[in-house]
Structure formats: C-alpha cells, structure tokens
Amino acid sequence: MKITRFLEQDRSLCHVAAAFAGCLVIVTTGVLDTVSTELGHSHYAEKPSPQLPAFLSMPFNSIINLGYILLGIYWLGRDEKAIRIKDETGLYLKNVFSWMALAYGPVQWVRIWTQAQWAAILDQWFTLPIFAWAIIWCNAILRNWKSQHFLAIEFLSLSSYFLSMFHPQGFELALVLHMLWAFVSGLRLQSRYGDSTTKRYLAFALISSLGFVGLKLLDHWLAQCFLFQRLTGHFWSKVCDILQFHYAFCFLAHLDHRRSLKSKE
C-alpha cells in the first residue's frame, strides 16, 4: 500500500513539474514580456523594510506564502484512510492539487522578492490551471472524466493566458471565466452528491474566494485604516486564498468519497 501511494504521488509530481517546466521555458523565451503585470513595491500597501534581506523586504506578504507550502504538504500527507478516497483517479486528482498548492507558494514569494516581469507572469499564469484542476476534479466525479479530458482542460486553461497578449485585462478575463466555471461545477456537484457538510465547505470556499478578490483590490484603500497598515489587504487576501484552497480540498475529497459510496449501492 505504501509503495502504491508513493508511486501515485510520484506520478502526480512529475506531471505538475512538467507543466511548471513548460511554462518556465515559454516565459524565458520572452514571448510574454509584453503582458501587463503590476511591478514595483508601490502596488502593495505593505511598506518595504530596508533593514531586512530582499527576500523578506515585505515580511508579511512574503511569509504568508508558507501557507500554500504547508497546505500542500498537509494534503499530500492525507492518505486514503484519512480522506476515504480509495480509487487511484481520486488520489491522483488530490495529489496533483496538493503539488500545485505546494509549488504556488514559492512562485508568489519569488514575485514579491524580485518584482521581476518573468516572476509576475508565472504567478498569474499558474493561477489558471489551479482553478482548472478544481473544475476537472468536479467533473471527474460528476461525469467520470478520464485522463484525456484532464489534458484537454489543462491545455485550454494554460492557453487562455495568451489572452493577456492581446488585451491588458486578458488575464483578469481568463481568471473570472475560470472562477465562474469552477463555482458552477461545484454547485452541480453539490446538487447531485452533496450533503450539509459539503454545503458548508462550498459556502466557506465561496466566501474565501470573494475575500481573496475583494481584499486584494482594496489593498491600498484599507491601508488608510491603522488595522491594515502592517497586515494589509493583500496579506489577508492570501489568507483567504489559502482557505479557499483548503475548503476546495475538503469539498472535493468528501464528495469523491460520497460518489464512490453511491456507485456501490
């Protein structure tokens, strides 16, 4: 059982690493250099601390990214007994989502640290396949989607980022479409297999998602209040994003288990 679990995690890690490497290679070619991104510390309400090293110049907005890493490690460690997902596809979906969370933290941290265009592009780009994976997991439970569907949706998701080359708000448009599709998929899954527990998880995920978007947009405005001058809106938006990730895990893992129970009836 331990060997099977290791191989399953190894396969999911290889797939996430391959996608990461592919994006990195494309970014290094410079083809996306014209994409509109927010660069410079002026885009953040947290003031840089010149006494700290560069990788901690904005300490709170930097350290919060450890939350994604810890979240990924936590869910990777949740085995089939803990989450009651017994089929290989469900475990694979969970593990890929976990590796995505784990990889996303360092990418965001590097963006905060370097304020480089390539890091900002990767930060934006990686957001899309993460939401796409939630869509894939929902539909794998609903429609018994297989690997060819996973590949098609992830390719479509990654390709949608190229909208940013044609319009300054291309990324935002792609992100909104991803978020809406993920929410609609979640609602459909809830209506078919859900219970009161998953309804609560879905509500918490939605509230966290709204917090993620709203607090980030209001970062500078909130900083006018003393309470948001150190722990700024951007910091709390990342807290909401981590919670959104976590409740998506809870929702999907629970429904994957319920679907397997109903299929045996």
HUHU-V606894 format. One line per field, one symbol per residue. psi: psi as a letter, one per 40 degrees, with the letter a starting at -180 (. if undefined). A space follows every 50 residues. Layout:
BEGIN
psi->???
END
This chain:
BEGIN
psi->dddddddddddddddddddddddddddeeededehhihiieeeidhhihe diidefdgddddddedddddddddddehadddefhdiddddddddddddd ddddddddddddddfiddddddddddddddddddddddddddefiadddd dddddddddddeddeeidfdddddddddddddddddddddddeiaddddd dddddddddddddddddeddddedhddeddgidddddddddddddddddd ddddddddddddee.
END
